Amino acid sequence: MIRALSAAVLVLGGCAQPAPAEERPARLLNPDPAVREELRTIVAAALGQREVTLADDALTADGTLLLERTPRQDPLGHRVPGRELGAPDRFQLLRSGDDCVLLHAPSERRWVLVQARCEPL
C-alpha cells in the first residue's frame, strides 16, 4: 500500500507544469513599420475586421490600447446621429518572459508579437 502511494506521488509530481512566466504590463520600444503592421494585423484579426487604424505611437507610452467602434454612416458617408452603446475594445501589452504579448481583455485571447521589442512598465 505504501509503495502504491509513493508511486502515485512520484507520478503526479512529474505531471506538474512549470509556473508560467511572470506577466507585467509593458510598452513598445521604438516600433518600426514592421512592428506597427504586425500590431495592426493582430488587432484587426482580433476584432474580425479587414483593417484598423492605429496611431504610430500606439502602446509606446503605456501598455493600454482602447479602440472605439467606427461611427455608423449613411450611404453618403455622413455620420448617423445617435449614441454608440458598445464599450471600447481594450488591449493590454504584457511582457511575459522574453516575449511581448498582446492581450485582448474582453476575450482574454493572447498573441505574441514576433517583431516587437518591449519593456516592462
C-alpha positions as a printed Julia matrix, in Angstrom:
121×3 Matrix{Float64}:
   0.0    0.0     0.0
   2.78   2.44    0.93
   4.62   1.6    -2.3
   1.48   2.33   -4.33
   1.06   5.72   -2.62
   4.74   6.55   -3.15
   4.46   5.65   -6.83
   1.32   7.77   -7.18
   3.05  10.76   -5.56
   6.02  10.41   -7.92
   3.79  10.12  -11.0
   1.6   13.07  -10.0
   4.63  15.15   -9.08
   6.14  14.51  -12.52
   2.99  15.83  -14.22
   3.19  19.25  -12.6
   3.5   22.11  -15.09
   6.19  24.72  -14.55
   4.91  28.06  -13.36
   4.16  30.42  -16.26
   6.49  33.35  -16.76
   5.53  36.41  -14.77
   3.48  38.8   -16.89
   3.94  42.51  -16.4
   2.39  45.48  -18.21
   4.79  46.73  -20.88
   5.31  49.31  -23.6
   6.75  49.01  -27.09
  10.33  50.11  -27.7
  10.96  52.01  -30.95
   8.34  50.3   -33.11
   9.35  50.29  -36.77
   6.92  49.94  -39.68
   7.08  46.11  -39.48
   6.06  46.17  -35.79
   3.21  48.62  -36.48
   1.96  46.42  -39.35
   2.11  43.31  -37.17
   0.16  45.14  -34.45
  -2.49  46.35  -36.94
  -2.85  42.83  -38.37
  -3.3   41.22  -34.96
  -5.77  43.85  -33.72
  -7.81  43.63  -36.94
  -7.95  39.83  -36.67
  -8.95  40.05  -33.0
 -11.84  42.35  -33.9
 -12.87  40.47  -37.04
 -12.08  43.5   -39.23
 -10.22  43.75  -42.53
  -8.16  46.65  -41.25
  -7.9   49.05  -38.33
  -6.3   52.46  -37.96
  -3.79  52.84  -35.13
  -1.59  55.78  -34.21
   2.1   55.34  -34.94
   2.82  55.74  -31.22
   0.25  53.15  -30.07
   1.47  51.24  -27.0
   4.68  53.29  -26.71
   3.76  55.49  -23.72
   1.85  52.87  -21.79
   0.64  49.36  -22.43
  -3.07  50.01  -22.93
  -4.83  50.35  -26.26
  -8.51  51.36  -26.36
 -10.36  51.16  -29.66
 -13.75  52.72  -30.15
 -16.08  51.45  -32.79
 -16.31  53.37  -36.06
 -19.42  55.57  -36.03
 -22.23  54.4   -38.29
 -22.58  56.26  -41.59
 -25.35  56.69  -44.11
 -24.83  55.75  -47.8
 -23.4   59.24  -48.46
 -20.76  58.82  -45.76
 -22.37  61.13  -43.2
 -22.34  60.1   -39.58
 -25.68  58.74  -38.37
 -26.79  60.57  -35.22
 -27.13  58.55  -32.06
 -25.11  57.03  -29.32
 -22.7   54.16  -29.71
 -23.65  51.81  -26.9
 -20.81  49.32  -27.28
 -17.83  49.58  -24.95
 -14.43  50.23  -26.49
 -12.23  47.2   -27.09
  -9.3   47.07  -24.68
  -5.91  45.55  -25.43
  -3.03  45.28  -22.97
   0.64  44.79  -23.86
   2.41  42.43  -21.47
   5.98  41.27  -21.03
   5.95  37.52  -20.45
   9.48  36.21  -20.07
  11.25  37.47  -23.2
   8.01  37.79  -25.21
   5.8   40.79  -25.91
   2.23  39.54  -25.63
  -0.89  41.42  -26.71
  -3.94  40.56  -24.57
  -7.47  41.29  -25.82
  -9.07  41.93  -22.44
 -12.72  41.12  -23.26
 -11.95  37.71  -24.76
  -8.68  37.02  -22.87
  -7.1   35.9   -26.18
  -3.35  36.43  -26.49
  -0.92  36.95  -29.36
   2.87  37.02  -29.23
   4.27  39.99  -31.15
   7.15  38.4   -33.03
   8.6   41.62  -34.49
   8.31  43.76  -31.37
  10.6   44.61  -28.52
   9.04  45.81  -25.29
   9.99  46.71  -21.76
   8.03  46.28  -18.53
   6.47  49.42  -17.09
